[in-house]
Amino acid sequence: MSSERPGSPAPLARLADVLAGAAHGVRPTALELAELLWLARHMRPDAPASDPEVTTEPEDTGRAADPPPPLAPVVARPPAPSEPSRPLPEPTRVPLHLPSPRAATAADRRHTTLLAPAPPMLRHPLALQRALRPLGRRVDAPVGHELAERETVDRIARLGADPEWWLPVLRPARERWLRLNLVYDAGPTMPVWRPLIRELHTVIAQSGLFRTVALYRAAADGTVRGPGSHDPADGRGVTLLISDCMGPQWREGPAGTLWYATLHRWARRMPLAVVQPLPEHLWRDTALPTTPGRLSAPYPAAPTATLAFTSYERPESTGADGIDGTDRVVPLPVLEPEPRWLGHWAGLLTAPGGVEFPAAAAELGRPLPADTEDRTDVGLLSAEELVLRFRATASPEAFRLAGHLAVGRPDLPVMRLVQAAVEPDPRPRHLAEVVLSGMLTTVPGGAPGSYAFREGVRELLLLGLPRTARKQTVELLDRMGEFIDRRAGRAPGEFAASVPSAHGAGTAVEGEPFATLSEDSVRRLATDRTAQGVPAEPEAPAPAGAGARAGDGAAVEADAVGDRSGILFTADALTGRPEARITLEATVHDILARGSLTPRQYEVEVRPDGYLVRVEPGVFLLPVLVAVLRELPYALARLADPPRLRVTFGRTPARLPEKAADVLVVVEPALYDDFTTSSAAQGTRRFWPLYGDDAPDSPPVAWYCPLGGPGSPRSAEPGERGLVQGPFIARDLRELGVPAPGRTAIVHTRPDGPLRLLDPIHPYGTRPPLPETYYSVDLTPHHARHTLSLPSSGKGVFTATVELSWHVAAPIAFVRGGTADVAGLLLEHLRDVAARVTRGHPLRRAGAAQRAVNAQVGGWPVPGLAVSYTVRLVPEGAPAPAAEPSLPSRGRLAALLAGAGSVLIGFDGPLARLFSARTAREAVLDLLSVVAEHRDPRDALAGRAPAVAGDTGREAFVHPLDLLRAFAHDRLGPELRARLDDLELRAVPDAPATHLSRALVRALHGSGRRVSVVTDVGTQAVHRCLTPARLPLAGVHGRRDDLGLLMPDPDCLLRALGAPGAPARTGVLISSSVAELTAAQQLGLPFVGYAPTATGRRHLREGGSEITLSSLEPLLEAARAL
């Protein structure tokens, strides 16, 4: 431009300089400049401010304008001689001191302690989020559907039906592709990086790129703390590990063995990468050294164990077997917390197979030895050697930072402030270089991040600092304080500092301040400290959260509600956690708004341990309860470490549930009565009764619902009680029918009434029929067999074989007792009592000890249970008495197989599981959509449901083959068969093989038997599933085009036996299907049932199966014995 002087910088450079000056030295990136220019192009210029003293020139009308009137002369006042030379008074700044480790004395000035914020370690969080943006794609959710508007409109237009017959078209809901497990190392060297961990977690969680972001703690002993740390290998999870790889778990030892086993498990299941806060040139000194090269994945989100790594130094590619193909070494990506590194990692996860990305990878094999003789002991070096070594290896930014740190005390918060003040682009790697330089030592007894220079190091570093920089100490203090001013009241405090105050206490502080603050910042920091849980006065009340669970604290909370209806939100450990209090307060107000309460109907009282909502009398609280059940767990899931929370509607009962949950909702019986009559009771939330005393006829004083961990969509049951199912809510008890005599009992109760046994004839008696809570109790006998060691009167022990039998004799007492793990309690009680008895008998009197034990054990700890037992004692070393087998003996199975020339094995169950319960239901719905799509338009217009061939109703279709059999003779049969062929082929890659199935087939073939597969599954799907195993099969006989020949028609079995019409007693069928059992019964073919679940075994036994197994192991042993 003509107005520019020669040699002036380019316009973009001058704009960047202006923006950097406005942002206190932080220069904008090229992308930010482009966005700013785009924004400026679309902004309208501001209207000029109207000035009464400035006149607007008239428009040109073609004639000369009238001359303006003469202006009155302005008399210029001479300025006062002293005013131009007197500068404006600068605002007063307050010095900020670090606390001193020495004890306070009487000579120390009074100071007030503040919590000051420190500059962020991640200077460009937006760039990090942009780098991870490829991971934010959306995919079909495994559960849930949404309305497909275009397809619905197309169906309505095509059918032309009236609005009352319009049917919606649903499609799978969309959700984020991946969930992130953020694991941070909690070793002894990691406290310095806690701010980085917190900021990285915040940046990733706020990006919204992942479905969930879970935070886990990896301890120095090799264990991982956190719920769900064993993530499923479903291709939807990734793990980022933040660690400096310097802790003891990274070296040989018990912790290292456990830790590396965890890393290998993660690497086999999901993508795993290490975020290393240290700079790359220091990684060689850690326990996880890296090699630069290129990484590629076979497919998106591939587990780390499947990655291929090509080193720049070694051109050959290495994978899961290492370089030489012998060591099980996995290339583990190691990243710096920088956008470029994370961008390459995101590209590796999202790119199709074979695309290479630059990376640094470590060999994840075995932990390195604990002794490192090749490393230099920096403690033996002199100050000159330390400084020279640091200057030769460190970056210029790190050496410049160390020089400025020599002016004061090098605590970690001060380091971050100095770095932000002197560096235009501060990075965590420069801090790491200074901390690991060996020039610092930790302060004994100080907080994490408290350091001091070694003797002589400070003086040498000051010699390398420019003299002008050393003289500008005041300016540096102001610049450091500006960062605190900018974040005061906006960011939580991270480190303790002190300011002089006449109302403070005598506190020992460092003599020289490390920063200066404005008075306004001091006031805001003092206010924030009080709000974060530090009481401003010693008379402030103590939190009541801890006392509420012990002693009279519960009575205090009950009285706090008073006569008005109230809702009490009580949380643990809110003190010093502003993020938890802010989240809880926002959640409380959101719940009240969703509960249709107006601000005039309630008032919220802030308490040290939560919030008390006082509600006007007569307000309907059921919508608020429903909002709590639906919204509270998901709201608390936003916190990395959510507090335990209890929500009480009304008065708090004197006795709270013994098994506490992370989120507990307690309601009064009247409110629970309203809940049972509402539609919300049909959801997954279950309420359990809470009794005030042990009287058998006393009604519940309250009902409670444990919601489990934050973010869990279902209620957590207090315990797994196999004999009791429930509680459930029945709209009408008469719909429950008559329970099977001697097998099942129904126990029901009103919200404010005692437990009762169901009377099938008059379930309500004289009461009106209303919804009630009920339980289903199993009355059948249960058995268990155990082997114990019991002490004797001498040094030896008895070997005891215990046979326990129990059944519910008093259903009401058993339900009220709420006993979980019945078998474990009975065994533990018998062990304790029997041990006291056998201690009085020597080993030679095993018979007398056995009779005493069988006579003296009683007083079982489970109410309502009838227990019988038998104990057999033998001296130690003698063979234990054999018990009668509950399963078919190996001889019986071997005889059955020995008489069979052909062994037919069903595919779905004994060999593989093609559909799980969920995927089978989805396949059924897919086939039903075909039925709905090809139905008669006249039936659709008339609203008639699709006709189903046979007697099977639509609700009975739990497997797609059941639906195909129902339509075997329908015109839609071929269409359904073709669709099922596609569904089966898509399910083959995810179909797990049954345990021991391949070994069983090979054992039967080795014994000379002819093994064939018989199934109603498509032949192509069976071949695709079994071909990789290369099983010695005589043939595979699958589904034919004629659907009328599906089992229970014996056509498939006859084809497999090879002799249609001939007797089939020379073969045996191993299957999990009732239809295949029926086909075998028609031919007189011996049948062996296999079902891993109790429900499946019951169905086979009810169908007539004489031999039913829960495992293939007995069959395998029998086959090997042939």
Secondary structure as GFF3:
##gff-version 3
##sequence-region A 1 1122
A	DSSP	alpha_helix	11	22	.	.	.	ID=ss1
A	DSSP	alpha_helix	30	42	.	.	.	ID=ss2
A	DSSP	beta_strand	93	96	.	.	.	ID=ss3
A	DSSP	beta_strand	110	116	.	.	.	ID=ss4
A	DSSP	alpha_helix	125	131	.	.	.	ID=ss5
A	DSSP	three_ten_helix	133	136	.	.	.	ID=ss6
A	DSSP	beta_strand	138	147	.	.	.	ID=ss7
A	DSSP	alpha_helix	149	159	.	.	.	ID=ss8
A	DSSP	three_ten_helix	163	165	.	.	.	ID=ss9
A	DSSP	beta_strand	170	176	.	.	.	ID=ss10
A	DSSP	beta_strand	179	185	.	.	.	ID=ss11
A	DSSP	three_ten_helix	191	193	.	.	.	ID=ss12
A	DSSP	alpha_helix	194	207	.	.	.	ID=ss13
A	DSSP	beta_strand	213	218	.	.	.	ID=ss14
A	DSSP	beta_strand	224	225	.	.	.	ID=ss15
A	DSSP	beta_strand	237	242	.	.	.	ID=ss16
A	DSSP	three_ten_helix	248	250	.	.	.	ID=ss17
A	DSSP	alpha_helix	254	269	.	.	.	ID=ss18
A	DSSP	beta_strand	272	275	.	.	.	ID=ss19
A	DSSP	three_ten_helix	280	285	.	.	.	ID=ss20
A	DSSP	beta_strand	290	296	.	.	.	ID=ss21
A	DSSP	three_ten_helix	304	306	.	.	.	ID=ss22
A	DSSP	beta_strand	308	311	.	.	.	ID=ss23
A	DSSP	beta_strand	317	318	.	.	.	ID=ss24
A	DSSP	beta_strand	330	335	.	.	.	ID=ss25
A	DSSP	alpha_helix	339	350	.	.	.	ID=ss26
A	DSSP	beta_strand	356	364	.	.	.	ID=ss27
A	DSSP	three_ten_helix	378	380	.	.	.	ID=ss28
A	DSSP	alpha_helix	383	393	.	.	.	ID=ss29
A	DSSP	alpha_helix	396	405	.	.	.	ID=ss30
A	DSSP	alpha_helix	412	422	.	.	.	ID=ss31
A	DSSP	alpha_helix	428	435	.	.	.	ID=ss32
A	DSSP	beta_strand	440	442	.	.	.	ID=ss33
A	DSSP	beta_strand	451	453	.	.	.	ID=ss34
A	DSSP	alpha_helix	457	464	.	.	.	ID=ss35
A	DSSP	alpha_helix	467	471	.	.	.	ID=ss36
A	DSSP	alpha_helix	473	487	.	.	.	ID=ss37
A	DSSP	beta_strand	495	500	.	.	.	ID=ss38
A	DSSP	beta_strand	505	506	.	.	.	ID=ss39
A	DSSP	beta_strand	515	518	.	.	.	ID=ss40
A	DSSP	alpha_helix	519	531	.	.	.	ID=ss41
A	DSSP	three_ten_helix	547	549	.	.	.	ID=ss42
A	DSSP	alpha_helix	553	561	.	.	.	ID=ss43
A	DSSP	beta_strand	565	571	.	.	.	ID=ss44
A	DSSP	alpha_helix	578	594	.	.	.	ID=ss45
A	DSSP	three_ten_helix	599	601	.	.	.	ID=ss46
A	DSSP	beta_strand	602	607	.	.	.	ID=ss47
A	DSSP	beta_strand	610	615	.	.	.	ID=ss48
A	DSSP	alpha_helix	622	636	.	.	.	ID=ss49
A	DSSP	beta_strand	645	649	.	.	.	ID=ss50
A	DSSP	beta_strand	663	667	.	.	.	ID=ss51
A	DSSP	alpha_helix	669	676	.	.	.	ID=ss52
A	DSSP	three_ten_helix	679	682	.	.	.	ID=ss53
A	DSSP	beta_strand	688	691	.	.	.	ID=ss54
A	DSSP	beta_strand	700	706	.	.	.	ID=ss55
A	DSSP	beta_strand	724	730	.	.	.	ID=ss56
A	DSSP	three_ten_helix	733	736	.	.	.	ID=ss57
A	DSSP	beta_strand	744	749	.	.	.	ID=ss58
A	DSSP	beta_strand	756	757	.	.	.	ID=ss59
A	DSSP	beta_strand	772	778	.	.	.	ID=ss60
A	DSSP	beta_strand	782	791	.	.	.	ID=ss61
A	DSSP	beta_strand	797	808	.	.	.	ID=ss62
A	DSSP	alpha_helix	811	817	.	.	.	ID=ss63
A	DSSP	alpha_helix	822	838	.	.	.	ID=ss64
A	DSSP	three_ten_helix	843	845	.	.	.	ID=ss65
A	DSSP	alpha_helix	846	856	.	.	.	ID=ss66
A	DSSP	beta_strand	865	875	.	.	.	ID=ss67
A	DSSP	alpha_helix	890	898	.	.	.	ID=ss68
A	DSSP	beta_strand	902	906	.	.	.	ID=ss69
A	DSSP	alpha_helix	917	933	.	.	.	ID=ss70
A	DSSP	alpha_helix	937	942	.	.	.	ID=ss71
A	DSSP	three_ten_helix	954	956	.	.	.	ID=ss72
A	DSSP	alpha_helix	960	966	.	.	.	ID=ss73
A	DSSP	alpha_helix	973	987	.	.	.	ID=ss74
A	DSSP	three_ten_helix	988	990	.	.	.	ID=ss75
A	DSSP	alpha_helix	997	1006	.	.	.	ID=ss76
A	DSSP	beta_strand	1010	1014	.	.	.	ID=ss77
A	DSSP	alpha_helix	1019	1026	.	.	.	ID=ss78
A	DSSP	three_ten_helix	1027	1029	.	.	.	ID=ss79
A	DSSP	beta_strand	1035	1037	.	.	.	ID=ss80
A	DSSP	three_ten_helix	1043	1045	.	.	.	ID=ss81
A	DSSP	alpha_helix	1051	1057	.	.	.	ID=ss82
A	DSSP	beta_strand	1067	1071	.	.	.	ID=ss83
A	DSSP	alpha_helix	1074	1083	.	.	.	ID=ss84
A	DSSP	beta_strand	1087	1090	.	.	.	ID=ss85
A	DSSP	alpha_helix	1094	1103	.	.	.	ID=ss86
A	DSSP	beta_strand	1108	1109	.	.	.	ID=ss87
A	DSSP	alpha_helix	1113	1120	.	.	.	ID=ss88
###
